[in-house]
Amino acid sequence: MKRLLTVSLVLAAVPTLAAAGEVFGKITLNGAAAEGTTVAAKCGDKSYPAVTADKTGTYHIVIAGAGKCTFTVTSKGQSADVAIVSFDDAAQADLVLESKDGKLTARRK
């Protein structure tokens, strides 16, 4: 009986996991991979902790549900915001960072 309950709980959680939005992509800074750059997300009232881009500038963040989000990208002590839409399915969002006149800007590629 205990095993049946455990299996039921796991199966009940699967639709929740499947409904999660996934955003991934590559971040470049002035044309080069932005290793160590962090990406945090805020979607409505929900905030998601920052993830760190790997040596190729690749990041991956899981967002519960779909909708408009603001990603805060932080690199070398500076931050910039960019609007992203999360879907129920995975979505790719490559980001381009530029540092001009000491100010960081972010945009979708």
C-alpha positions in Angstrom: 0.0 0.0 0.0 2.8 2.4 0.9 4.5 1.7 -2.5 1.2 2.4 -4.3 1.0 5.8 -2.6 4.5 6.7 -3.5 4.0 5.7 -7.2 0.7 7.7 -7.2 2.5 10.8 -5.9 5.3 10.6 -8.4 2.8 10.2 -11.3 0.8 13.1 -10.0 3.9 15.3 -10.1 4.7 14.4 -13.8 2.1 16.8 -15.4 3.5 19.6 -13.2 7.0 18.9 -14.4 5.9 18.6 -18.0 4.1 22.0 -17.8 7.3 23.8 -16.8 8.8 26.2 -19.4 12.4 25.8 -20.2 14.5 28.6 -21.7 18.0 28.0 -22.9 20.5 29.6 -25.2 24.0 31.1 -25.6 25.2 34.4 -24.3 27.9 36.5 -26.0 29.6 39.6 -24.8 31.1 41.8 -27.4 31.2 38.8 -29.8 32.8 36.2 -27.4 31.2 33.5 -25.2 30.2 35.1 -21.9 31.5 32.5 -19.5 30.4 33.1 -15.8 27.6 35.4 -16.8 24.5 34.9 -14.6 20.8 34.9 -15.7 18.0 35.3 -13.2 14.3 35.5 -14.2 11.2 37.2 -12.9 7.8 36.1 -14.3 4.9 37.9 -12.8 5.2 37.5 -9.0 7.6 34.6 -9.2 11.4 35.0 -9.1 13.8 32.3 -10.3 17.4 32.1 -8.9 20.3 32.9 -11.2 22.0 30.3 -13.3 25.6 30.6 -14.5 26.6 30.3 -18.1 29.3 27.7 -18.8 32.6 28.2 -20.7 30.7 28.3 -24.0 28.3 30.9 -22.8 25.4 28.4 -22.6 22.7 28.8 -20.0 19.5 26.8 -19.1 16.7 27.9 -16.8 13.4 26.2 -15.9 10.4 28.4 -15.4 7.0 27.1 -14.1 4.4 27.9 -16.7 4.2 30.2 -19.7 4.2 34.0 -20.0 6.2 37.2 -20.1 9.4 37.3 -18.1 12.2 39.7 -17.4 15.7 38.2 -17.5 18.4 40.0 -15.5 21.8 39.2 -17.0 24.8 40.0 -14.9 28.4 40.1 -16.2 31.5 41.6 -14.7 29.6 43.4 -12.0 27.0 45.0 -14.4 23.4 44.1 -15.0 21.0 44.5 -17.9 17.4 43.4 -18.4 15.8 41.8 -21.4 12.2 40.7 -22.0 11.7 37.0 -22.7 8.5 34.9 -23.3 8.4 31.5 -21.7 6.3 28.8 -23.3 5.1 25.4 -22.0 7.6 23.8 -24.4 11.3 24.6 -24.5 12.4 27.8 -26.1 15.7 29.1 -27.2 16.7 32.6 -26.4 20.3 33.6 -27.4 21.4 36.8 -25.8 23.8 39.4 -27.0 25.5 41.6 -24.4 27.4 44.8 -25.3 29.4 47.1 -23.1 29.4 50.6 -24.5 30.6 53.6 -22.6 30.8 51.5 -19.4 27.1 50.5 -19.6 25.9 46.9 -20.2 23.0 46.3 -22.6 21.2 43.1 -23.5 19.1 42.0 -26.4 17.8 38.9 -28.1 19.9 37.7 -31.0 
